[in-house]
Amino acid sequence: MWRHEKQPGYTLNQPRTCPENCDHFSHAPTDKLYLSNKDGLEWYESSSFARRGFCKFCGSSLFYQMKGDENTAIAAGILNGPTGLKIGKHIFVKDKGDYYEINEDEPQIARY
């Protein structure tokens, strides 16, 4: 249902930064994002600077867009596999749970 051109890495958002949306995300240029079916897609203006795309039937978080940004964050779990995605960086590591270990080889950003 959703696809994008393969990117070199996706962002791993740490669980405590956004409890209602703790998915792994891939980013793609918005103009390269292809949606084969938009019937269930709804957008919610979640703040003055961003909006979220979600499934109006089940409530699953699908997309995140910062206003003025050329990219769309895509919940990696909605992509049909195999995706070939690799972790590119970890964000909000300052807020990660103590049960969560991060490979030191991947970039880490305390706050985004």
Secondary structure, 3 states (H helix, E strand, C coil): CEECCCCCCEEEECHHHCCCCCCEEEEEEHHHCEECCCCCEEEECCCCCEEEEEECCCCCEEEEEECCCCEEEEEHHHECCCCCCCEEEEECHHHCCCCCCCCCCCCEECCC
